[in-house]
Amino acid sequence: MEKDTKKQVPLRISSKLYSQLSSWAEDDFRSINGQIEYLLTLCVKQRKKDGKYVSEEIDEEMEINLEESDL
């Protein structure tokens, strides 16, 4: 049986998005890394369930409006 090894990948995200993810992770009692892995896992499961990508414009730049009031 092959051991499930984790891969390291560099990730660059905006400081606003990082802040949002960090706050969310704290609410869910996860590390920021654990939260990102959890969210990616959900997306992959959803894709497998639907047989579709999350978005038709997956490679297009998306606009994220994270206001201080959203925190």
CHARMM internal coordinates of N, CA and C (Angstrom, degrees):
IC EDIT
DIST 1 N 1 CA 1.4547
DIST 1 CA 1 C 1.5340
ANGL 1 N 1 CA 1 C 108.83
DIST 1 C 2 N 1.3128
ANGL 1 CA 1 C 2 N 116.49
DIHE 1 N 1 CA 1 C 2 N 127.23
DIST 2 N 2 CA 1.4553
ANGL 1 C 2 N 2 CA 122.15
DIHE 1 CA 1 C 2 N 2 CA -177.87
DIST 2 CA 2 C 1.5256
ANGL 2 N 2 CA 2 C 110.47
DIHE 1 C 2 N 2 CA 2 C -81.19
DIST 2 C 3 N 1.3224
ANGL 2 CA 2 C 3 N 115.52
DIHE 2 N 2 CA 2 C 3 N 132.28
DIST 3 N 3 CA 1.4608
ANGL 2 C 3 N 3 CA 120.89
DIHE 2 CA 2 C 3 N 3 CA -179.91
DIST 3 CA 3 C 1.5296
ANGL 3 N 3 CA 3 C 109.81
DIHE 2 C 3 N 3 CA 3 C -70.22
DIST 3 C 4 N 1.3380
ANGL 3 CA 3 C 4 N 116.39
DIHE 3 N 3 CA 3 C 4 N 136.37
DIST 4 N 4 CA 1.4636
ANGL 3 C 4 N 4 CA 121.62
DIHE 3 CA 3 C 4 N 4 CA 178.55
DIST 4 CA 4 C 1.5279
ANGL 4 N 4 CA 4 C 108.59
DIHE 3 C 4 N 4 CA 4 C -75.43
DIST 4 C 5 N 1.3252
ANGL 4 CA 4 C 5 N 116.11
DIHE 4 N 4 CA 4 C 5 N 104.66
DIST 5 N 5 CA 1.4531
ANGL 4 C 5 N 5 CA 119.72
DIHE 4 CA 4 C 5 N 5 CA -179.52
DIST 5 CA 5 C 1.5173
ANGL 5 N 5 CA 5 C 110.07
DIHE 4 C 5 N 5 CA 5 C -98.69
DIST 5 C 6 N 1.2895
ANGL 5 CA 5 C 6 N 114.89
DIHE 5 N 5 CA 5 C 6 N 149.25
DIST 6 N 6 CA 1.4648
ANGL 5 C 6 N 6 CA 120.63
DIHE 5 CA 5 C 6 N 6 CA 179.46
DIST 6 CA 6 C 1.5238
ANGL 6 N 6 CA 6 C 108.69
DIHE 5 C 6 N 6 CA 6 C -96.58
DIST 6 C 7 N 1.3077
ANGL 6 CA 6 C 7 N 115.38
DIHE 6 N 6 CA 6 C 7 N 143.14
DIST 7 N 7 CA 1.4634
ANGL 6 C 7 N 7 CA 122.47
DIHE 6 CA 6 C 7 N 7 CA 177.58
DIST 7 CA 7 C 1.5206
ANGL 7 N 7 CA 7 C 108.86
DIHE 6 C 7 N 7 CA 7 C -101.43
DIST 7 C 8 N 1.2948
ANGL 7 CA 7 C 8 N 115.84
DIHE 7 N 7 CA 7 C 8 N 143.85
DIST 8 N 8 CA 1.4569
ANGL 7 C 8 N 8 CA 121.04
DIHE 7 CA 7 C 8 N 8 CA 175.58
DIST 8 CA 8 C 1.5169
ANGL 8 N 8 CA 8 C 108.66
DIHE 7 C 8 N 8 CA 8 C -96.83
DIST 8 C 9 N 1.3381
ANGL 8 CA 8 C 9 N 116.09
DIHE 8 N 8 CA 8 C 9 N 132.32
DIST 9 N 9 CA 1.4545
ANGL 8 C 9 N 9 CA 120.94
DIHE 8 CA 8 C 9 N 9 CA 177.10
DIST 9 CA 9 C 1.5280
ANGL 9 N 9 CA 9 C 108.54
DIHE 8 C 9 N 9 CA 9 C -133.34
DIST 9 C 10 N 1.3138
ANGL 9 CA 9 C 10 N 115.96
DIHE 9 N 9 CA 9 C 10 N 135.39
DIST 10 N 10 CA 1.4736
ANGL 9 C 10 N 10 CA 117.91
DIHE 9 CA 9 C 10 N 10 CA 175.89
DIST 10 CA 10 C 1.5271
ANGL 10 N 10 CA 10 C 109.22
DIHE 9 C 10 N 10 CA 10 C -72.44
DIST 10 C 11 N 1.3031
ANGL 10 CA 10 C 11 N 116.03
DIHE 10 N 10 CA 10 C 11 N 142.88
DIST 11 N 11 CA 1.4545
ANGL 10 C 11 N 11 CA 120.53
DIHE 10 CA 10 C 11 N 11 CA -178.56
DIST 11 CA 11 C 1.5187
ANGL 11 N 11 CA 11 C 108.75
DIHE 10 C 11 N 11 CA 11 C -137.70
DIST 11 C 12 N 1.3166
ANGL 11 CA 11 C 12 N 115.66
DIHE 11 N 11 CA 11 C 12 N 126.32
DIST 12 N 12 CA 1.4621
ANGL 11 C 12 N 12 CA 120.94
DIHE 11 CA 11 C 12 N 12 CA 176.40
DIST 12 CA 12 C 1.5110
ANGL 12 N 12 CA 12 C 108.28
DIHE 11 C 12 N 12 CA 12 C -112.69
DIST 12 C 13 N 1.3265
ANGL 12 CA 12 C 13 N 116.23
DIHE 12 N 12 CA 12 C 13 N 121.95
DIST 13 N 13 CA 1.4539
ANGL 12 C 13 N 13 CA 121.87
DIHE 12 CA 12 C 13 N 13 CA 177.25
DIST 13 CA 13 C 1.5217
ANGL 13 N 13 CA 13 C 108.58
DIHE 12 C 13 N 13 CA 13 C -135.34
DIST 13 C 14 N 1.3006
ANGL 13 CA 13 C 14 N 115.85
DIHE 13 N 13 CA 13 C 14 N 158.90
DIST 14 N 14 CA 1.4587
ANGL 13 C 14 N 14 CA 119.78
DIHE 13 CA 13 C 14 N 14 CA -179.61
DIST 14 CA 14 C 1.5271
ANGL 14 N 14 CA 14 C 110.07
DIHE 13 C 14 N 14 CA 14 C -66.07
DIST 14 C 15 N 1.3136
ANGL 14 CA 14 C 15 N 115.56
DIHE 14 N 14 CA 14 C 15 N 156.72
DIST 15 N 15 CA 1.4621
ANGL 14 C 15 N 15 CA 119.96
DIHE 14 CA 14 C 15 N 15 CA 179.48
DIST 15 CA 15 C 1.5266
ANGL 15 N 15 CA 15 C 111.18
DIHE 14 C 15 N 15 CA 15 C -65.50
DIST 15 C 16 N 1.3340
ANGL 15 CA 15 C 16 N 116.98
DIHE 15 N 15 CA 15 C 16 N -32.35
DIST 16 N 16 CA 1.4650
ANGL 15 C 16 N 16 CA 119.93
DIHE 15 CA 15 C 16 N 16 CA 177.74
DIST 16 CA 16 C 1.5286
ANGL 16 N 16 CA 16 C 111.26
DIHE 15 C 16 N 16 CA 16 C -66.97
DIST 16 C 17 N 1.3299
ANGL 16 CA 16 C 17 N 116.59
DIHE 16 N 16 CA 16 C 17 N -43.67
DIST 17 N 17 CA 1.4592
ANGL 16 C 17 N 17 CA 120.03
DIHE 16 CA 16 C 17 N 17 CA 178.48
DIST 17 CA 17 C 1.5236
ANGL 17 N 17 CA 17 C 110.04
DIHE 16 C 17 N 17 CA 17 C -65.97
DIST 17 C 18 N 1.3134
ANGL 17 CA 17 C 18 N 116.85
DIHE 17 N 17 CA 17 C 18 N -40.79
DIST 18 N 18 CA 1.4646
ANGL 17 C 18 N 18 CA 120.99
DIHE 17 CA 17 C 18 N 18 CA 177.85
DIST 18 CA 18 C 1.5261
ANGL 18 N 18 CA 18 C 110.24
DIHE 17 C 18 N 18 CA 18 C -59.16
DIST 18 C 19 N 1.3096
ANGL 18 CA 18 C 19 N 116.68
DIHE 18 N 18 CA 18 C 19 N -42.73
DIST 19 N 19 CA 1.4607
ANGL 18 C 19 N 19 CA 121.24
DIHE 18 CA 18 C 19 N 19 CA 179.68
DIST 19 CA 19 C 1.5208
ANGL 19 N 19 CA 19 C 110.92
DIHE 18 C 19 N 19 CA 19 C -62.19
DIST 19 C 20 N 1.3235
ANGL 19 CA 19 C 20 N 116.56
DIHE 19 N 19 CA 19 C 20 N -43.93
DIST 20 N 20 CA 1.4652
ANGL 19 C 20 N 20 CA 121.21
DIHE 19 CA 19 C 20 N 20 CA 178.45
DIST 20 CA 20 C 1.5300
ANGL 20 N 20 CA 20 C 110.85
DIHE 19 C 20 N 20 CA 20 C -62.56
DIST 20 C 21 N 1.3283
ANGL 20 CA 20 C 21 N 116.61
DIHE 20 N 20 CA 20 C 21 N -46.60
DIST 21 N 21 CA 1.4623
ANGL 20 C 21 N 21 CA 120.71
DIHE 20 CA 20 C 21 N 21 CA -179.93
DIST 21 CA 21 C 1.5270
ANGL 21 N 21 CA 21 C 111.21
DIHE 20 C 21 N 21 CA 21 C -64.64
DIST 21 C 22 N 1.3097
ANGL 21 CA 21 C 22 N 115.77
DIHE 21 N 21 CA 21 C 22 N -39.49
DIST 22 N 22 CA 1.4590
ANGL 21 C 22 N 22 CA 120.50
DIHE 21 CA 21 C 22 N 22 CA 179.24
DIST 22 CA 22 C 1.5236
ANGL 22 N 22 CA 22 C 111.47
DIHE 21 C 22 N 22 CA 22 C -62.98
DIST 22 C 23 N 1.3155
ANGL 22 CA 22 C 23 N 116.28
DIHE 22 N 22 CA 22 C 23 N -44.16
DIST 23 N 23 CA 1.4617
ANGL 22 C 23 N 23 CA 121.00
DIHE 22 CA 22 C 23 N 23 CA 178.28
DIST 23 CA 23 C 1.5218
ANGL 23 N 23 CA 23 C 110.83
DIHE 22 C 23 N 23 CA 23 C -63.62
DIST 23 C 24 N 1.3222
ANGL 23 CA 23 C 24 N 116.35
DIHE 23 N 23 CA 23 C 24 N -43.25
DIST 24 N 24 CA 1.4561
ANGL 23 C 24 N 24 CA 121.76
DIHE 23 CA 23 C 24 N 24 CA 179.18
DIST 24 CA 24 C 1.5303
ANGL 24 N 24 CA 24 C 110.43
DIHE 23 C 24 N 24 CA 24 C -63.52
DIST 24 C 25 N 1.3303
ANGL 24 CA 24 C 25 N 115.92
DIHE 24 N 24 CA 24 C 25 N -43.17
DIST 25 N 25 CA 1.4616
ANGL 24 C 25 N 25 CA 120.86
DIHE 24 CA 24 C 25 N 25 CA 178.98
DIST 25 CA 25 C 1.5278
ANGL 25 N 25 CA 25 C 110.37
DIHE 24 C 25 N 25 CA 25 C -60.90
DIST 25 C 26 N 1.3059
ANGL 25 CA 25 C 26 N 116.03
DIHE 25 N 25 CA 25 C 26 N -42.98
DIST 26 N 26 CA 1.4589
ANGL 25 C 26 N 26 CA 120.45
DIHE 25 CA 25 C 26 N 26 CA 179.24
DIST 26 CA 26 C 1.5344
ANGL 26 N 26 CA 26 C 110.37
DIHE 25 C 26 N 26 CA 26 C -61.74
DIST 26 C 27 N 1.3246
ANGL 26 CA 26 C 27 N 116.97
DIHE 26 N 26 CA 26 C 27 N -42.11
DIST 27 N 27 CA 1.4651
ANGL 26 C 27 N 27 CA 121.22
DIHE 26 CA 26 C 27 N 27 CA 177.73
DIST 27 CA 27 C 1.5280
ANGL 27 N 27 CA 27 C 111.64
DIHE 26 C 27 N 27 CA 27 C -61.02
DIST 27 C 28 N 1.3334
ANGL 27 CA 27 C 28 N 116.29
DIHE 27 N 27 CA 27 C 28 N -34.70
DIST 28 N 28 CA 1.4643
ANGL 27 C 28 N 28 CA 121.68
DIHE 27 CA 27 C 28 N 28 CA -178.29
DIST 28 CA 28 C 1.5316
ANGL 28 N 28 CA 28 C 112.60
DIHE 27 C 28 N 28 CA 28 C -94.16
DIST 28 C 29 N 1.3328
ANGL 28 CA 28 C 29 N 117.10
DIHE 28 N 28 CA 28 C 29 N 6.82
DIST 29 N 29 CA 1.4719
ANGL 28 C 29 N 29 CA 123.05
DIHE 28 CA 28 C 29 N 29 CA 179.80
DIST 29 CA 29 C 1.5329
ANGL 29 N 29 CA 29 C 111.80
DIHE 28 C 29 N 29 CA 29 C 57.46
DIST 29 C 30 N 1.3291
ANGL 29 CA 29 C 30 N 115.12
DIHE 29 N 29 CA 29 C 30 N 44.76
DIST 30 N 30 CA 1.4655
ANGL 29 C 30 N 30 CA 121.92
DIHE 29 CA 29 C 30 N 30 CA 176.99
DIST 30 CA 30 C 1.5245
ANGL 30 N 30 CA 30 C 109.24
DIHE 29 C 30 N 30 CA 30 C -124.99
DIST 30 C 31 N 1.3250
ANGL 30 CA 30 C 31 N 114.71
DIHE 30 N 30 CA 30 C 31 N 160.30
DIST 31 N 31 CA 1.4612
ANGL 30 C 31 N 31 CA 119.86
DIHE 30 CA 30 C 31 N 31 CA 169.70
DIST 31 CA 31 C 1.5208
ANGL 31 N 31 CA 31 C 107.22
DIHE 30 C 31 N 31 CA 31 C -75.02
DIST 31 C 32 N 1.3153
ANGL 31 CA 31 C 32 N 117.02
DIHE 31 N 31 CA 31 C 32 N 164.20
DIST 32 N 32 CA 1.4707
ANGL 31 C 32 N 32 CA 120.16
DIHE 31 CA 31 C 32 N 32 CA 177.35
DIST 32 CA 32 C 1.5301
ANGL 32 N 32 CA 32 C 109.78
DIHE 31 C 32 N 32 CA 32 C -61.13
DIST 32 C 33 N 1.3281
ANGL 32 CA 32 C 33 N 116.93
DIHE 32 N 32 CA 32 C 33 N -40.09
DIST 33 N 33 CA 1.4579
ANGL 32 C 33 N 33 CA 120.96
DIHE 32 CA 32 C 33 N 33 CA 177.98
DIST 33 CA 33 C 1.5317
ANGL 33 N 33 CA 33 C 110.71
DIHE 32 C 33 N 33 CA 33 C -63.73
DIST 33 C 34 N 1.3228
ANGL 33 CA 33 C 34 N 116.56
DIHE 33 N 33 CA 33 C 34 N -44.22
DIST 34 N 34 CA 1.4518
ANGL 33 C 34 N 34 CA 121.08
DIHE 33 CA 33 C 34 N 34 CA 178.37
DIST 34 CA 34 C 1.5169
ANGL 34 N 34 CA 34 C 112.09
DIHE 33 C 34 N 34 CA 34 C -62.16
DIST 34 C 35 N 1.3361
ANGL 34 CA 34 C 35 N 116.37
DIHE 34 N 34 CA 34 C 35 N -37.63
DIST 35 N 35 CA 1.4637
ANGL 34 C 35 N 35 CA 120.55
DIHE 34 CA 34 C 35 N 35 CA 179.69
DIST 35 CA 35 C 1.5282
ANGL 35 N 35 CA 35 C 110.85
DIHE 34 C 35 N 35 CA 35 C -67.13
DIST 35 C 36 N 1.3232
ANGL 35 CA 35 C 36 N 116.51
DIHE 35 N 35 CA 35 C 36 N -44.04
DIST 36 N 36 CA 1.4667
ANGL 35 C 36 N 36 CA 120.40
DIHE 35 CA 35 C 36 N 36 CA 179.07
DIST 36 CA 36 C 1.5345
ANGL 36 N 36 CA 36 C 109.94
DIHE 35 C 36 N 36 CA 36 C -62.89
DIST 36 C 37 N 1.3311
ANGL 36 CA 36 C 37 N 116.80
DIHE 36 N 36 CA 36 C 37 N -43.87
DIST 37 N 37 CA 1.4665
ANGL 36 C 37 N 37 CA 120.34
DIHE 36 CA 36 C 37 N 37 CA 178.63
DIST 37 CA 37 C 1.5304
ANGL 37 N 37 CA 37 C 110.39
DIHE 36 C 37 N 37 CA 37 C -63.12
DIST 37 C 38 N 1.3121
ANGL 37 CA 37 C 38 N 117.62
DIHE 37 N 37 CA 37 C 38 N -41.69
DIST 38 N 38 CA 1.4616
ANGL 37 C 38 N 38 CA 122.22
DIHE 37 CA 37 C 38 N 38 CA 177.91
DIST 38 CA 38 C 1.5350
ANGL 38 N 38 CA 38 C 111.18
DIHE 37 C 38 N 38 CA 38 C -59.99
DIST 38 C 39 N 1.3285
ANGL 38 CA 38 C 39 N 116.48
DIHE 38 N 38 CA 38 C 39 N -47.58
DIST 39 N 39 CA 1.4640
ANGL 38 C 39 N 39 CA 120.71
DIHE 38 CA 38 C 39 N 39 CA -178.87
DIST 39 CA 39 C 1.5286
ANGL 39 N 39 CA 39 C 111.88
DIHE 38 C 39 N 39 CA 39 C -65.55
DIST 39 C 40 N 1.3173
ANGL 39 CA 39 C 40 N 116.93
DIHE 39 N 39 CA 39 C 40 N -40.65
DIST 40 N 40 CA 1.4660
ANGL 39 C 40 N 40 CA 119.95
DIHE 39 CA 39 C 40 N 40 CA 177.17
DIST 40 CA 40 C 1.5246
ANGL 40 N 40 CA 40 C 111.02
DIHE 39 C 40 N 40 CA 40 C -64.26
DIST 40 C 41 N 1.3303
ANGL 40 CA 40 C 41 N 116.84
DIHE 40 N 40 CA 40 C 41 N -39.51
DIST 41 N 41 CA 1.4623
ANGL 40 C 41 N 41 CA 120.99
DIHE 40 CA 40 C 41 N 41 CA 177.61
DIST 41 CA 41 C 1.5221
ANGL 41 N 41 CA 41 C 111.01
DIHE 40 C 41 N 41 CA 41 C -61.71
DIST 41 C 42 N 1.3353
ANGL 41 CA 41 C 42 N 116.81
DIHE 41 N 41 CA 41 C 42 N -42.89
DIST 42 N 42 CA 1.4666
ANGL 41 C 42 N 42 CA 120.29
DIHE 41 CA 41 C 42 N 42 CA 176.96
DIST 42 CA 42 C 1.5264
ANGL 42 N 42 CA 42 C 111.23
DIHE 41 C 42 N 42 CA 42 C -60.10
DIST 42 C 43 N 1.3205
ANGL 42 CA 42 C 43 N 116.89
DIHE 42 N 42 CA 42 C 43 N -43.44
DIST 43 N 43 CA 1.4698
ANGL 42 C 43 N 43 CA 120.69
DIHE 42 CA 42 C 43 N 43 CA 179.56
DIST 43 CA 43 C 1.5230
ANGL 43 N 43 CA 43 C 111.41
DIHE 42 C 43 N 43 CA 43 C -62.38
DIST 43 C 44 N 1.3155
ANGL 43 CA 43 C 44 N 117.58
DIHE 43 N 43 CA 43 C 44 N -42.44
DIST 44 N 44 CA 1.4630
ANGL 43 C 44 N 44 CA 121.16
DIHE 43 CA 43 C 44 N 44 CA 179.95
DIST 44 CA 44 C 1.5248
ANGL 44 N 44 CA 44 C 110.40
DIHE 43 C 44 N 44 CA 44 C -65.63
DIST 44 C 45 N 1.3331
ANGL 44 CA 44 C 45 N 117.15
DIHE 44 N 44 CA 44 C 45 N -42.70
DIST 45 N 45 CA 1.4705
ANGL 44 C 45 N 45 CA 120.61
DIHE 44 CA 44 C 45 N 45 CA 177.65
DIST 45 CA 45 C 1.5257
ANGL 45 N 45 CA 45 C 110.96
DIHE 44 C 45 N 45 CA 45 C -61.75
DIST 45 C 46 N 1.3392
ANGL 45 CA 45 C 46 N 116.43
DIHE 45 N 45 CA 45 C 46 N -41.20
DIST 46 N 46 CA 1.4627
ANGL 45 C 46 N 46 CA 120.36
DIHE 45 CA 45 C 46 N 46 CA 179.27
DIST 46 CA 46 C 1.5220
ANGL 46 N 46 CA 46 C 110.77
DIHE 45 C 46 N 46 CA 46 C -64.35
DIST 46 C 47 N 1.3135
ANGL 46 CA 46 C 47 N 116.00
DIHE 46 N 46 CA 46 C 47 N -41.27
DIST 47 N 47 CA 1.4703
ANGL 46 C 47 N 47 CA 120.04
DIHE 46 CA 46 C 47 N 47 CA 179.00
DIST 47 CA 47 C 1.5169
ANGL 47 N 47 CA 47 C 110.56
DIHE 46 C 47 N 47 CA 47 C -63.00
DIST 47 C 48 N 1.3308
ANGL 47 CA 47 C 48 N 116.99
DIHE 47 N 47 CA 47 C 48 N -43.45
DIST 48 N 48 CA 1.4594
ANGL 47 C 48 N 48 CA 120.57
DIHE 47 CA 47 C 48 N 48 CA 178.97
DIST 48 CA 48 C 1.5282
ANGL 48 N 48 CA 48 C 110.24
DIHE 47 C 48 N 48 CA 48 C -63.79
DIST 48 C 49 N 1.3145
ANGL 48 CA 48 C 49 N 116.86
DIHE 48 N 48 CA 48 C 49 N -38.37
DIST 49 N 49 CA 1.4603
ANGL 48 C 49 N 49 CA 121.77
DIHE 48 CA 48 C 49 N 49 CA -179.04
DIST 49 CA 49 C 1.5310
ANGL 49 N 49 CA 49 C 110.99
DIHE 48 C 49 N 49 CA 49 C -66.61
DIST 49 C 50 N 1.3284
ANGL 49 CA 49 C 50 N 116.05
DIHE 49 N 49 CA 49 C 50 N -46.80
DIST 50 N 50 CA 1.4587
ANGL 49 C 50 N 50 CA 121.59
DIHE 49 CA 49 C 50 N 50 CA -176.73
DIST 50 CA 50 C 1.5185
ANGL 50 N 50 CA 50 C 113.26
DIHE 49 C 50 N 50 CA 50 C -85.78
DIST 50 C 51 N 1.3276
ANGL 50 CA 50 C 51 N 116.62
DIHE 50 N 50 CA 50 C 51 N -23.73
DIST 51 N 51 CA 1.4563
ANGL 50 C 51 N 51 CA 120.10
DIHE 50 CA 50 C 51 N 51 CA -174.64
DIST 51 CA 51 C 1.5158
ANGL 51 N 51 CA 51 C 111.97
DIHE 50 C 51 N 51 CA 51 C 74.52
DIST 51 C 52 N 1.3331
ANGL 51 CA 51 C 52 N 116.31
DIHE 51 N 51 CA 51 C 52 N 16.07
DIST 52 N 52 CA 1.4577
ANGL 51 C 52 N 52 CA 121.10
DIHE 51 CA 51 C 52 N 52 CA -178.45
DIST 52 CA 52 C 1.5209
ANGL 52 N 52 CA 52 C 109.73
DIHE 51 C 52 N 52 CA 52 C -128.28
DIST 52 C 53 N 1.3029
ANGL 52 CA 52 C 53 N 114.90
DIHE 52 N 52 CA 52 C 53 N 159.50
DIST 53 N 53 CA 1.4494
ANGL 52 C 53 N 53 CA 120.04
DIHE 52 CA 52 C 53 N 53 CA 170.98
DIST 53 CA 53 C 1.5188
ANGL 53 N 53 CA 53 C 109.03
DIHE 52 C 53 N 53 CA 53 C -73.84
DIST 53 C 54 N 1.2965
ANGL 53 CA 53 C 54 N 115.90
DIHE 53 N 53 CA 53 C 54 N 161.18
DIST 54 N 54 CA 1.4545
ANGL 53 C 54 N 54 CA 120.37
DIHE 53 CA 53 C 54 N 54 CA 179.51
DIST 54 CA 54 C 1.5174
ANGL 54 N 54 CA 54 C 110.71
DIHE 53 C 54 N 54 CA 54 C -60.98
DIST 54 C 55 N 1.3253
ANGL 54 CA 54 C 55 N 117.38
DIHE 54 N 54 CA 54 C 55 N -38.50
DIST 55 N 55 CA 1.4531
ANGL 54 C 55 N 55 CA 121.32
DIHE 54 CA 54 C 55 N 55 CA -178.54
DIST 55 CA 55 C 1.5136
ANGL 55 N 55 CA 55 C 110.16
DIHE 54 C 55 N 55 CA 55 C -142.68
DIST 55 C 56 N 1.2921
ANGL 55 CA 55 C 56 N 115.95
DIHE 55 N 55 CA 55 C 56 N 146.15
DIST 56 N 56 CA 1.4662
ANGL 55 C 56 N 56 CA 120.52
DIHE 55 CA 55 C 56 N 56 CA 175.77
DIST 56 CA 56 C 1.5247
ANGL 56 N 56 CA 56 C 110.11
DIHE 55 C 56 N 56 CA 56 C -69.94
DIST 56 C 57 N 1.3259
ANGL 56 CA 56 C 57 N 117.03
DIHE 56 N 56 CA 56 C 57 N -26.59
DIST 57 N 57 CA 1.4612
ANGL 56 C 57 N 57 CA 121.97
DIHE 56 CA 56 C 57 N 57 CA -178.67
DIST 57 CA 57 C 1.5233
ANGL 57 N 57 CA 57 C 110.35
DIHE 56 C 57 N 57 CA 57 C -102.57
DIST 57 C 58 N 1.3207
ANGL 57 CA 57 C 58 N 117.33
DIHE 57 N 57 CA 57 C 58 N 42.75
DIST 58 N 58 CA 1.4552
ANGL 57 C 58 N 58 CA 122.24
DIHE 57 CA 57 C 58 N 58 CA -172.24
DIST 58 CA 58 C 1.5303
ANGL 58 N 58 CA 58 C 112.46
DIHE 57 C 58 N 58 CA 58 C -58.71
DIST 58 C 59 N 1.3130
ANGL 58 CA 58 C 59 N 118.46
DIHE 58 N 58 CA 58 C 59 N -31.73
DIST 59 N 59 CA 1.4617
ANGL 58 C 59 N 59 CA 120.86
DIHE 58 CA 58 C 59 N 59 CA -177.39
DIST 59 CA 59 C 1.5202
ANGL 59 N 59 CA 59 C 113.42
DIHE 58 C 59 N 59 CA 59 C -93.25
DIST 59 C 60 N 1.3251
ANGL 59 CA 59 C 60 N 116.68
DIHE 59 N 59 CA 59 C 60 N -5.03
DIST 60 N 60 CA 1.4562
ANGL 59 C 60 N 60 CA 119.27
DIHE 59 CA 59 C 60 N 60 CA 179.94
DIST 60 CA 60 C 1.5230
ANGL 60 N 60 CA 60 C 110.47
DIHE 59 C 60 N 60 CA 60 C -81.02
DIST 60 C 61 N 1.3089
ANGL 60 CA 60 C 61 N 115.91
DIHE 60 N 60 CA 60 C 61 N 148.15
DIST 61 N 61 CA 1.4584
ANGL 60 C 61 N 61 CA 121.61
DIHE 60 CA 60 C 61 N 61 CA 176.30
DIST 61 CA 61 C 1.5243
ANGL 61 N 61 CA 61 C 108.56
DIHE 60 C 61 N 61 CA 61 C -62.34
DIST 61 C 62 N 1.3233
ANGL 61 CA 61 C 62 N 115.90
DIHE 61 N 61 CA 61 C 62 N 131.60
DIST 62 N 62 CA 1.4512
ANGL 61 C 62 N 62 CA 118.23
DIHE 61 CA 61 C 62 N 62 CA 179.02
DIST 62 CA 62 C 1.5184
ANGL 62 N 62 CA 62 C 110.12
DIHE 61 C 62 N 62 CA 62 C -108.20
DIST 62 C 63 N 1.3118
ANGL 62 CA 62 C 63 N 114.55
DIHE 62 N 62 CA 62 C 63 N 146.68
DIST 63 N 63 CA 1.4501
ANGL 62 C 63 N 63 CA 119.87
DIHE 62 CA 62 C 63 N 63 CA 179.68
DIST 63 CA 63 C 1.5165
ANGL 63 N 63 CA 63 C 108.67
DIHE 62 C 63 N 63 CA 63 C -93.68
DIST 63 C 64 N 1.3220
ANGL 63 CA 63 C 64 N 115.28
DIHE 63 N 63 CA 63 C 64 N 121.55
DIST 64 N 64 CA 1.4668
ANGL 63 C 64 N 64 CA 120.58
DIHE 63 CA 63 C 64 N 64 CA 177.82
DIST 64 CA 64 C 1.5087
ANGL 64 N 64 CA 64 C 107.40
DIHE 63 C 64 N 64 CA 64 C -114.40
DIST 64 C 65 N 1.3102
ANGL 64 CA 64 C 65 N 115.02
DIHE 64 N 64 CA 64 C 65 N 117.86
DIST 65 N 65 CA 1.4507
ANGL 64 C 65 N 65 CA 120.58
DIHE 64 CA 64 C 65 N 65 CA 179.75
DIST 65 CA 65 C 1.5151
ANGL 65 N 65 CA 65 C 109.01
DIHE 64 C 65 N 65 CA 65 C -103.51
DIST 65 C 66 N 1.3162
ANGL 65 CA 65 C 66 N 116.45
DIHE 65 N 65 CA 65 C 66 N 96.39
DIST 66 N 66 CA 1.4517
ANGL 65 C 66 N 66 CA 121.30
DIHE 65 CA 65 C 66 N 66 CA -179.18
DIST 66 CA 66 C 1.5294
ANGL 66 N 66 CA 66 C 107.68
DIHE 65 C 66 N 66 CA 66 C -107.05
DIST 66 C 67 N 1.2886
ANGL 66 CA 66 C 67 N 114.77
DIHE 66 N 66 CA 66 C 67 N 99.44
DIST 67 N 67 CA 1.4545
ANGL 66 C 67 N 67 CA 120.55
DIHE 66 CA 66 C 67 N 67 CA 179.15
DIST 67 CA 67 C 1.5182
ANGL 67 N 67 CA 67 C 110.16
DIHE 66 C 67 N 67 CA 67 C -87.59
DIST 67 C 68 N 1.3083
ANGL 67 CA 67 C 68 N 116.41
DIHE 67 N 67 CA 67 C 68 N 156.08
DIST 68 N 68 CA 1.4484
ANGL 67 C 68 N 68 CA 120.71
DIHE 67 CA 67 C 68 N 68 CA 177.54
DIST 68 CA 68 C 1.5193
ANGL 68 N 68 CA 68 C 110.70
DIHE 67 C 68 N 68 CA 68 C -57.30
DIST 68 C 69 N 1.3293
ANGL 68 CA 68 C 69 N 117.88
DIHE 68 N 68 CA 68 C 69 N -32.74
DIST 69 N 69 CA 1.4606
ANGL 68 C 69 N 69 CA 121.75
DIHE 68 CA 68 C 69 N 69 CA -179.37
DIST 69 CA 69 C 1.5388
ANGL 69 N 69 CA 69 C 111.33
DIHE 68 C 69 N 69 CA 69 C -67.91
DIST 69 C 70 N 1.3413
ANGL 69 CA 69 C 70 N 117.03
DIHE 69 N 69 CA 69 C 70 N -18.57
DIST 70 N 70 CA 1.4625
ANGL 69 C 70 N 70 CA 121.58
DIHE 69 CA 69 C 70 N 70 CA 179.28
DIST 70 CA 70 C 1.5139
ANGL 70 N 70 CA 70 C 112.10
DIHE 69 C 70 N 70 CA 70 C -79.54
DIST 70 C 71 N 1.3182
ANGL 70 CA 70 C 71 N 116.75
DIHE 70 N 70 CA 70 C 71 N -14.16
DIST 71 N 71 CA 1.4594
ANGL 70 C 71 N 71 CA 119.96
DIHE 70 CA 70 C 71 N 71 CA -175.76
DIST 71 CA 71 C 1.4725
ANGL 71 N 71 CA 71 C 112.03
DIHE 70 C 71 N 71 CA 71 C -71.01
END
COOR INIT
IC SEED 1 N 1 CA 1 C
IC BUILD
